Amino acid sequence: MKTRTRKPTHPGAILRHDYLDPLGMTITALADRLKVSRKHLSGVLNERAGITPDMALRLSKAFNTTPDLWLNLQNAHDLWCAEHAPTGWAEVTPITTAA
């Protein structure tokens, strides 16, 4: 398992800083273009909600990217958070098969 020292950036922060801000676009305007609620988009941008496959498709079409870009960003963020959460997963032992 790879261990990163720095938490991956949430895709909502990337969306805000690399796409929304340079375009001077408001959350409401982007929500209208994506055909999603302002509340849902705000949750993504403020890192309270993740990128779903549906949202990845919408963002990829709007910004001429791939859905995989958005899903991979979300996956990297989620895995890092899970790896650093004190849930006891690190104490799970491997299952060995009988020969």
C-alpha positions as CSV (number, residue, x, y, z in Angstrom):
1,M,0.0,0.0,0.0
2,K,1.4,3.4,-1.0
3,T,1.5,6.0,1.8
4,R,1.5,9.6,0.8
5,T,2.8,12.2,3.2
6,R,0.4,14.9,2.1
7,K,-3.4,14.6,1.9
8,P,-4.5,14.7,-1.8
9,T,-6.4,17.9,-2.7
10,H,-10.2,17.4,-2.7
11,P,-11.6,17.7,-6.2
12,G,-13.9,20.4,-5.1
13,A,-11.0,22.6,-4.3
14,I,-9.5,21.9,-7.7
15,L,-12.8,22.7,-9.3
16,R,-13.0,26.0,-7.5
17,H,-9.4,27.2,-7.9
18,D,-8.6,25.8,-11.4
19,Y,-11.9,26.2,-13.1
20,L,-14.5,28.4,-11.3
21,D,-12.2,31.2,-10.1
22,P,-10.3,31.8,-13.4
23,L,-13.6,31.9,-15.3
24,G,-15.1,34.3,-12.8
25,M,-18.1,32.0,-12.7
26,T,-20.4,31.9,-9.7
27,I,-21.6,28.7,-8.0
28,T,-25.1,29.5,-9.2
29,A,-24.1,29.9,-12.8
30,L,-22.1,26.7,-12.8
31,A,-24.9,24.8,-11.1
32,D,-27.2,26.0,-13.8
33,R,-24.8,24.9,-16.5
34,L,-24.3,21.5,-14.9
35,K,-28.1,21.1,-14.3
36,V,-27.5,20.4,-10.6
37,S,-28.7,22.2,-7.5
38,R,-26.7,25.0,-6.1
39,K,-26.7,23.3,-2.7
40,H,-25.2,20.1,-4.1
41,L,-22.5,22.0,-6.0
42,S,-21.7,24.1,-3.0
43,G,-21.2,20.9,-1.0
44,V,-18.7,19.7,-3.5
45,L,-16.8,23.0,-3.7
46,N,-16.7,23.3,0.1
47,E,-15.4,19.8,0.4
48,R,-18.5,18.5,2.2
49,A,-19.6,16.2,-0.7
50,G,-17.7,14.1,-3.1
51,I,-17.7,13.7,-6.8
52,T,-20.2,11.0,-7.9
53,P,-20.0,9.3,-11.3
54,D,-22.9,11.5,-12.5
55,M,-21.1,14.7,-11.4
56,A,-17.9,13.4,-13.0
57,L,-19.8,13.0,-16.3
58,R,-21.3,16.5,-16.0
59,L,-17.9,18.1,-15.2
60,S,-16.1,16.3,-18.0
61,K,-18.6,17.5,-20.5
62,A,-18.6,21.1,-19.2
63,F,-14.9,21.4,-19.0
64,N,-13.8,19.1,-21.8
65,T,-12.0,16.7,-19.5
66,T,-12.6,13.0,-18.8
67,P,-14.9,11.6,-16.1
68,D,-11.9,9.5,-15.0
69,L,-10.0,12.7,-14.0
70,W,-12.7,13.7,-11.5
71,L,-13.2,10.2,-10.2
72,N,-9.5,9.5,-9.8
73,L,-9.1,12.8,-7.8
74,Q,-12.0,11.8,-5.5
75,N,-10.7,8.2,-5.2
76,A,-7.2,9.4,-4.2
77,H,-8.7,11.8,-1.6
78,D,-11.1,9.1,-0.2
79,L,-8.4,6.5,0.1
80,W,-6.0,8.8,1.9
81,C,-8.7,9.8,4.4
82,A,-9.6,6.2,5.0
83,E,-6.0,5.2,5.4
84,H,-5.5,7.8,8.1
85,A,-8.8,7.3,9.9
86,P,-8.5,5.4,13.2
87,T,-11.0,2.7,12.3
88,G,-8.9,-0.3,13.1
89,W,-8.4,-1.4,9.5
90,A,-4.6,-1.6,10.1
91,E,-5.1,-4.5,12.5
92,V,-6.7,-6.7,10.0
93,T,-4.6,-9.7,9.3
94,P,-4.1,-11.4,5.9
95,I,-6.1,-14.5,5.1
96,T,-3.9,-17.4,4.1
97,T,-5.1,-20.3,2.2
98,A,-4.5,-23.9,3.1
99,A,-2.0,-25.7,0.8
